[in-house]
Amino acid sequence: MAVDPNGVIGVNNKLPWYYPSELKHFHQNNKLDMHVEAIYTHRIQCGEALEKILDYYIPKLLREKVVLAITSKIISVCQKRVIHKNAYSKEELIRKEASAIADTRYNPCGIHLTIKDDILIPSAGIDESNGDRMYTLYPKDVQKTAASVWSYLRRKHCIEHLGILITDSNITPMRLGVTGIALGWCGFEPHYSYIGKPDLYNNPLQVTQVNLLDALATSAVLVMGEGAEQTPLAIIRNAPKIRFLTRLPTIEEEKSVKISMQEDLYSPLFMELGG
C-alpha cells in the first residue's frame, strides 16, 4: 500500500485513481452535470387550460433532450378536481377516492394510509395545502395527460426528444419527510437497467434497475418546493442515464413501472390493504 503526497491511498504502489487534473478533463469531456430549474408562475386558478399555462411559461426553456416536470396539483386544479371543505369531511373523501384503506385501529399520525391508482400514499393523495379552503384531489387520467402534453409540446415546438413527468410528493416508510414520486410520464424509458453490467469487481449485476421516474421526480419536487414557492413547473437538463423515445409508452412499459402487491418486497407489511 502506498500514499501519494495528497494523501490518496493506493494498492501495490500503484494508485488506481485519477489525479485532480485528469478528473477535471474527464468531467469537461463528459457533460454529466444535471441541472434542475424551477419555473415561477402566477397562482393557477380552477379550470385554467394547462396548454395555455405551458405556452406562456416554458417556450424559451424548451430544447432537445430536456425533461419537463409538472406538479400534479396544477393538473388537478386545471381539471377542476377540487372540492370545498364544507362539502365533505376529509375522511369521507378518502373513502370515496381510495382503492383501499389500511386498518385505522392504530393510527398514531391521524393520517390514513391508502392505495390510490396502485400507489401506496397517505389520504388517497388528497391535499389540503395551498388550496384556499379547498381539498385538491388526485388528477384524472394522469398517464393520458402526460402523453397529451408530450404530443402537444413536441408538435408545437418541433422538438423530437422531450420528456414529461407529472410529480407529487410521498413518504417512505420509517423515514421522516417527503420526497418525490412520478404519477405519469412520457418520452423516455422509465428504467435504467444494470442487469448484466459489471460491478467494481467485474461481477455481473443480477437485479439492479434504476427507477428513473421517481429519481427525477424527487429532484424536481425538491426544487419546486412544498410551500409558497409558486413554482409548479421545472426543467431538468442533462439528466444521466436517460434514453429518450419518439413514441408513446406501450401498455407493457406503462405496466412495468409498477409491481403487484403480492410480489412487492414490502408485501408482508401491507397485504391487508388489498390482499
Sequence and secondary structure as in RCSB ss.txt:
>XXXX:A:sequence
MAVDPNGVIGVNNKLPWYYPSELKHFHQNNKLDMHVEAIYTHRIQCGEALEKILDYYIPKLLREKVVLAITSKII
SVCQKRVIHKNAYSKEELIRKEASAIADTRYNPCGIHLTIKDDILIPSAGIDESNGDRMYTLYPKDVQKTAASVW
SYLRRKHCIEHLGILITDSNITPMRLGVTGIALGWCGFEPHYSYIGKPDLYNNPLQVTQVNLLDALATSAVLVMG
EGAEQTPLAIIRNAPKIRFLTRLPTIEEEKSVKISMQEDLYSPLFMELGG
>XXXX:A:secstr
 EE TT  EEBTTB  S  HHHHHHHHHHS    EEEEE      TT  HHHHHHHHSTTT  TTEEEEEEHHHH
HHHTT EEETTTS HHHHHHHH SEE   SS TTS  EEEETTEEEEGGG B TTSSSEEE   SSHHHHHHHHH
HHHHHHHT SSEEEEEEEEEE TT  SEEEEEEEEESB SEEE TT B TTS B SS EEEHHHHHHHHHHHHH 
SSS    EEEEES TT  B SS   HHHHHHT   TTTSTTHHHHHHHH 
